[in-house]
Amino acid sequence: MSEYSIIENPPAKLWNEFLAKLSDGNFEQCYEYGEISKLAFPKTKVIRLAALKNGKLAGVIQGTYSSYFGFGMILGVMRGPVVDMKSNNGYEVAKILIEALEAHAKKSRIIKAKILVPENWNFDDVFRSLGYKAVGKLNEYVVNLEKGIEKLWSSISHNKRRNIKKAAREGVEVSQSRDLKDLLTFYSMLVAAEKRGGFSSYPLSWFKAVWKIYKPELSRVFLASWNGKEVSGVFTVIHSKTVYALAAGSLSEGWKARPNDIMHWKVMEWACRNGFARYHMGLVSDPPPSRGSSSWGIWRWKREWRGNLHRLLIYEKTYLPKYKFILKTKQALQKIYETFKRLT
C-alpha cells in the first residue's frame, strides 16, 4: 500500500505555499489560475490534486478542461506535476499524481489529456511508463534579470539597443496601469495583432478575470504612447520571481518608432528594480521557424533579447478512445468560430 494519499482541492494557502517553495515562477500551477479560468470561461472546470505524506504536501498538479455534450474535451496541464525533485521519492510522487489525474479524468468522462512538462524535470520515463506519448516540443523564452539593469543592457543585441534608443528619440513613453480603460486599449491592440497574424490569444473576459481574482499588485498593463496615442501594449502578471508577458499587441501605425522594443525594455527595467529574476516572453517553436516564414520575424525579435530557451515536452494520452469523434466535432466547430471571428 502506498505511503501517499491523494486529496482533491486542498486549501489555496497550503497549495500556494508549497508551490512557492519549489518554483521561481509557475503561474499556470498557482491556485488562482484555476479560479481565473473558471470565471473567464463558464464551461471550464478545474482538477486540483495533491499527494500527502504524513499530513504534508509532497506534490501537486492542476489541470483545466472544458465540458461539452456531457464530456470533458482536452485536459490541459502546464508545468505539472510539481514535486520536490531533491527528494528521493520525487519520481514516485510524480507518477502517483499522474495516475490519480487519469483516474479522476476518466471518472469525469474527459476524453484526452495534453501535458506540457519542462524537459529538465526528466519525467520522460514516468510519462512513457503510463502510456503517454511525446508528440512535440515548445520553448519558453525567458530573459534573466538577476545581473541587474546595466549588465542586461550590455547583453542584449546591438540592434535591440539601437531600436530602444530610436524609440526614446522619437518620444515614445511607457506607462503602467490597472485602469479598465487602459485594459480595453491594450485589448484593442491585441485584437489588431491577432487579425494581422492569424492567431488567437485570450479573450477580454480572461484579462478581466485576472484583474478580479489576482492580487492588484501582481498584474498590470504596460502601454507605449507615441504622438499622443497608445500604439503598443503588454499584459503582465507576476508569480514568485517571474514576470510573465502573457499577451502583447500593437498598432502598425506606430511601428516605425519601435514602441515594442522600448516597452518591453521598460518592463524589464521595472522588474529589475523590484527584485524580480526572470522575464517570461511566452512560447516559441522548437525547432525554430524557417527563415522567411510568418513567424520568423517574431522569433528573431525575441532572440535579440539574448534570453534562454527552456524546452517543454508535450505529452498526450487519449483516455476514452471511442469518444474521440466528439472531440473532433468540437474542434471543427471551434475552428469555424475562430475563422469567423477573424473575418468580422
C-alpha positions as semicolon CSV with decimal commas, in nm:
position;residue;x (nm);y (nm);z (nm)
1;M;0,000;0,000;0,000
2;S;0,134;0,346;-0,095
3;E;0,253;0,570;0,187
4;Y;0,098;0,863;-0,004
5;S;-0,265;0,968;-0,008
6;I;-0,437;1,185;-0,271
7;I;-0,672;1,468;-0,183
8;E;-0,876;1,693;-0,408
9;N;-0,883;2,072;-0,382
10;P;-0,655;2,138;-0,084
11;P;-0,678;2,490;0,065
12;A;-0,544;2,769;-0,156
13;K;-0,296;2,887;0,108
14;L;-0,149;2,540;0,152
15;W;-0,128;2,491;-0,226
16;N;0,045;2,820;-0,297
17;E;0,288;2,789;-0,007
18;F;0,401;2,451;-0,138
19;L;0,437;2,586;-0,492
20;A;0,639;2,887;-0,371
21;K;0,897;2,657;-0,211
22;L;0,965;2,472;-0,536
23;S;0,935;2,732;-0,809
24;D;1,071;3,071;-0,913
25;G;0,754;3,111;-1,116
26;N;0,481;2,873;-1,230
27;F;0,174;3,085;-1,294
28;E;-0,033;2,811;-1,458
29;Q;0,001;2,591;-1,148
30;C;-0,089;2,856;-0,891
31;Y;-0,430;2,820;-0,727
32;E;-0,561;3,147;-0,866
33;Y;-0,502;3,035;-1,225
34;G;-0,774;2,776;-1,193
35;E;-1,016;3,030;-1,046
36;I;-0,936;3,276;-1,325
37;S;-1,004;3,010;-1,587
38;K;-1,342;2,922;-1,436
39;L;-1,452;3,285;-1,419
40;A;-1,336;3,368;-1,772
41;F;-1,474;3,053;-1,938
42;P;-1,804;2,934;-1,787
43;K;-1,766;2,584;-1,934
44;T;-1,421;2,537;-1,779
45;K;-1,365;2,302;-1,487
46;V;-1,054;2,260;-1,275
47;I;-0,888;1,950;-1,133
48;R;-0,654;2,003;-0,837
49;L;-0,488;1,703;-0,678
50;A;-0,227;1,688;-0,404
51;A;-0,019;1,399;-0,275
52;L;0,021;1,389;0,102
53;K;0,269;1,206;0,319
54;N;0,240;1,225;0,698
55;G;-0,005;1,512;0,659
56;K;0,229;1,726;0,447
57;L;0,211;1,805;0,077
58;A;0,460;1,613;-0,136
59;G;0,334;1,719;-0,478
60;V;0,052;1,895;-0,664
61;I;-0,098;1,900;-1,011
62;Q;-0,361;2,133;-1,159
63;G;-0,537;2,096;-1,491
64;T;-0,828;2,263;-1,668
65;Y;-1,074;2,136;-1,925
66;S;-1,392;2,245;-2,100
67;S;-1,709;2,043;-2,079
68;Y;-1,946;1,993;-2,374
69;F;-2,212;1,734;-2,457
70;G;-2,162;1,577;-2,114
71;F;-1,793;1,509;-2,179
72;G;-1,468;1,680;-2,091
73;M;-1,271;1,775;-2,402
74;I;-0,893;1,810;-2,352
75;L;-0,748;1,822;-2,003
76;G;-0,461;2,070;-2,020
77;V;-0,177;2,078;-1,770
78;M;0,112;2,326;-1,786
79;R;0,433;2,259;-1,588
80;G;0,289;1,988;-1,372
81;P;0,307;1,777;-1,167
82;V;0,513;1,985;-0,923
83;V;0,715;1,772;-0,683
84;D;1,029;1,812;-0,477
85;M;1,295;1,664;-0,705
86;K;1,552;1,686;-0,427
87;S;1,356;1,417;-0,251
88;N;1,445;1,055;-0,318
89;N;1,079;0,990;-0,390
90;G;1,023;1,273;-0,640
91;Y;0,960;1,046;-0,939
92;E;0,736;0,819;-0,737
93;V;0,523;1,115;-0,629
94;A;0,503;1,240;-0,989
95;K;0,381;0,900;-1,106
96;I;0,123;0,875;-0,828
97;L;-0,015;1,219;-0,918
98;I;-0,038;1,142;-1,291
99;E;-0,214;0,813;-1,215
100;A;-0,457;0,994;-0,985
101;L;-0,515;1,258;-1,253
102;E;-0,606;0,992;-1,508
103;A;-0,842;0,817;-1,267
104;H;-1,014;1,147;-1,192
105;A;-1,030;1,230;-1,562
106;K;-1,195;0,901;-1,655
107;K;-1,447;0,945;-1,375
108;S;-1,527;1,289;-1,515
109;R;-1,551;1,150;-1,872
110;I;-1,258;1,353;-2,004
111;I;-1,159;1,230;-2,348
112;K;-0,794;1,331;-2,374
113;A;-0,504;1,488;-2,184
114;K;-0,229;1,721;-2,303
115;I;0,050;1,786;-2,053
116;L;0,345;2,023;-2,105
117;V;0,643;1,948;-1,884
118;P;0,990;2,109;-1,866
119;E;1,242;1,874;-2,022
120;N;1,491;1,927;-1,741
121;W;1,249;1,771;-1,491
122;N;1,336;1,436;-1,650
123;F;0,985;1,292;-1,628
124;D;1,001;1,117;-1,966
125;D;1,025;0,767;-1,820
126;V;0,736;0,839;-1,586
127;F;0,503;0,951;-1,864
128;R;0,601;0,676;-2,105
129;S;0,554;0,410;-1,839
130;L;0,194;0,530;-1,804
131;G;0,121;0,518;-2,177
132;Y;0,166;0,884;-2,266
133;K;0,324;0,977;-2,599
134;A;0,567;1,264;-2,654
135;V;0,408;1,444;-2,950
136;G;0,610;1,765;-2,977
137;K;0,824;2,033;-2,821
138;L;0,800;2,403;-2,746
139;N;1,037;2,652;-2,590
140;E;0,963;2,905;-2,321
141;Y;1,161;3,222;-2,389
142;V;1,294;3,368;-2,064
143;V;1,524;3,667;-2,009
144;N;1,744;3,651;-1,699
145;L;1,722;3,970;-1,492
146;E;1,939;3,869;-1,196
147;K;2,252;4,056;-1,303
148;G;2,083;4,395;-1,300
149;I;1,993;4,665;-1,550
150;E;2,344;4,760;-1,668
151;K;2,452;4,405;-1,750
152;L;2,113;4,331;-1,903
153;W;2,155;4,632;-2,131
154;S;2,501;4,526;-2,240
155;S;2,387;4,168;-2,304
156;I;2,106;4,241;-2,549
157;S;2,187;4,267;-2,919
158;H;2,327;4,582;-3,075
159;N;2,021;4,608;-3,299
160;K;1,790;4,591;-2,998
161;R;1,978;4,869;-2,815
162;R;1,968;5,081;-3,131
163;N;1,591;5,037;-3,164
164;I;1,532;5,125;-2,799
165;K;1,740;5,441;-2,838
166;K;1,547;5,530;-3,154
167;A;1,216;5,494;-2,969
168;A;1,344;5,723;-2,694
169;R;1,448;5,987;-2,952
170;E;1,107;5,959;-3,117
171;G;0,946;6,046;-2,786
172;V;0,784;5,708;-2,711
173;E;0,671;5,699;-2,348
174;V;0,582;5,392;-2,144
175;S;0,333;5,384;-1,856
176;Q;0,176;5,115;-1,641
177;S;-0,184;5,089;-1,528
178;R;-0,466;4,888;-1,375
179;D;-0,735;5,118;-1,512
180;L;-1,013;4,945;-1,708
181;K;-0,991;5,193;-1,994
182;D;-0,624;5,110;-2,037
183;L;-0,703;4,739;-2,032
184;L;-0,953;4,800;-2,313
185;T;-0,692;4,999;-2,504
186;F;-0,443;4,716;-2,468
187;Y;-0,703;4,463;-2,578
188;S;-0,786;4,657;-2,894
189;M;-0,417;4,636;-2,989
190;L;-0,410;4,264;-2,912
191;V;-0,710;4,210;-3,141
192;A;-0,531;4,406;-3,416
193;A;-0,226;4,180;-3,376
194;E;-0,444;3,867;-3,387
195;K;-0,603;3,974;-3,714
196;R;-0,265;4,055;-3,869
197;G;-0,103;3,734;-3,755
198;G;-0,397;3,497;-3,787
199;F;-0,374;3,369;-3,428
200;S;-0,599;3,367;-3,122
201;S;-0,498;3,475;-2,774
202;Y;-0,705;3,521;-2,458
203;P;-1,050;3,686;-2,476
204;L;-1,121;4,006;-2,286
205;S;-1,309;3,806;-2,021
206;W;-0,983;3,632;-1,928
207;F;-0,793;3,956;-1,863
208;K;-1,083;4,093;-1,662
209;A;-1,088;3,772;-1,458
210;V;-0,717;3,810;-1,381
211;W;-0,776;4,161;-1,250
212;K;-1,071;4,049;-1,040
213;I;-0,906;3,744;-0,881
214;Y;-0,532;3,804;-0,880
215;K;-0,382;4,045;-0,626
216;P;-0,376;4,401;-0,768
217;E;-0,001;4,437;-0,725
218;L;0,061;4,119;-0,926
219;S;-0,090;4,216;-1,262
220;R;-0,084;4,527;-1,478
221;V;-0,083;4,665;-1,829
222;F;0,216;4,849;-1,976
223;L;0,138;5,087;-2,263
224;A;0,370;5,267;-2,505
225;S;0,248;5,602;-2,640
226;W;0,374;5,792;-2,942
227;N;0,250;6,124;-3,075
228;G;-0,019;6,129;-2,809
229;K;-0,163;5,785;-2,890
230;E;-0,115;5,440;-2,737
231;V;0,042;5,221;-3,003
232;S;0,173;4,918;-2,814
233;G;0,078;4,726;-2,501
234;V;0,161;4,420;-2,293
235;F;-0,035;4,246;-2,018
236;T;0,183;4,116;-1,735
237;V;0,137;3,902;-1,427
238;I;0,383;3,815;-1,153
239;H;0,432;3,478;-0,994
240;S;0,714;3,432;-0,743
241;K;1,029;3,580;-0,902
242;T;0,898;3,577;-1,259
243;V;0,721;3,849;-1,457
244;Y;0,512;3,697;-1,737
245;A;0,432;3,888;-2,056
246;L;0,109;3,698;-2,114
247;A;-0,005;3,883;-2,425
248;A;0,108;4,180;-2,630
249;G;-0,030;4,380;-2,919
250;S;0,044;4,688;-3,125
251;L;-0,087;4,917;-3,396
252;S;0,113;4,908;-3,718
253;E;0,098;5,287;-3,750
254;G;0,348;5,317;-3,464
255;W;0,600;5,055;-3,574
256;K;0,846;5,299;-3,728
257;A;0,905;5,446;-3,380
258;R;0,991;5,099;-3,236
259;P;0,746;5,113;-2,943
260;N;0,754;4,736;-2,880
261;D;1,126;4,739;-2,812
262;I;1,123;5,022;-2,561
263;M;0,804;4,898;-2,395
264;H;0,946;4,554;-2,314
265;W;1,274;4,715;-2,210
266;K;1,090;4,940;-1,963
267;V;0,907;4,638;-1,822
268;M;1,243;4,465;-1,770
269;E;1,390;4,777;-1,607
270;W;1,093;4,794;-1,372
271;A;1,123;4,422;-1,295
272;C;1,495;4,455;-1,218
273;R;1,437;4,746;-0,981
274;N;1,170;4,550;-0,797
275;G;1,384;4,241;-0,744
276;F;1,241;4,001;-0,998
277;A;1,468;3,742;-1,155
278;R;1,306;3,646;-1,486
279;Y;1,101;3,797;-1,768
280;H;0,894;3,530;-1,940
281;M;0,819;3,627;-2,301
282;G;0,597;3,337;-2,397
283;L;0,642;3,030;-2,612
284;V;0,839;2,986;-2,932
285;S;0,855;2,687;-3,164
286;D;1,105;2,404;-3,149
287;P;1,280;2,378;-3,390
288;P;1,293;2,748;-3,490
289;P;1,065;2,857;-3,778
290;S;1,218;2,865;-4,123
291;R;1,368;3,194;-4,236
292;G;1,114;3,399;-4,426
293;S;0,810;3,232;-4,267
294;S;0,539;3,438;-4,099
295;S;0,670;3,351;-3,751
296;W;1,037;3,405;-3,830
297;G;1,020;3,778;-3,752
298;I;0,882;3,718;-3,403
299;W;1,146;3,451;-3,337
300;R;1,427;3,681;-3,446
301;W;1,282;3,974;-3,248
302;K;1,273;3,769;-2,927
303;R;1,620;3,624;-2,977
304;E;1,767;3,975;-2,982
305;W;1,690;3,998;-2,609
306;R;1,952;3,725;-2,557
307;G;1,725;3,521;-2,334
308;N;1,726;3,148;-2,263
309;L;1,521;2,873;-2,421
310;H;1,358;2,638;-2,171
311;R;1,225;2,335;-2,356
312;L;0,883;2,192;-2,283
313;L;0,792;1,837;-2,386
314;I;0,431;1,781;-2,489
315;Y;0,271;1,454;-2,378
316;E;-0,070;1,330;-2,486
317;K;-0,292;1,038;-2,397
318;T;-0,646;0,955;-2,505
319;Y;-0,839;0,831;-2,205
320;L;-1,165;0,748;-2,385
321;P;-1,074;0,642;-2,743
322;K;-1,428;0,553;-2,852
323;Y;-1,542;0,911;-2,788
324;K;-1,271;1,083;-2,994
325;F;-1,535;1,176;-3,254
326;I;-1,693;1,415;-3,000
327;L;-1,362;1,591;-2,954
328;K;-1,312;1,619;-3,331
329;T;-1,662;1,766;-3,372
330;K;-1,594;2,026;-3,104
331;Q;-1,259;2,118;-3,262
332;A;-1,418;2,160;-3,606
333;L;-1,684;2,392;-3,464
334;Q;-1,418;2,591;-3,278
335;K;-1,215;2,633;-3,596
336;I;-1,518;2,766;-3,782
337;Y;-1,587;3,011;-3,500
338;E;-1,229;3,140;-3,490
339;T;-1,225;3,189;-3,868
340;F;-1,549;3,385;-3,849
341;K;-1,413;3,594;-3,561
342;R;-1,104;3,696;-3,759
343;L;-1,316;3,800;-4,056
344;T;-1,554;4,018;-3,858
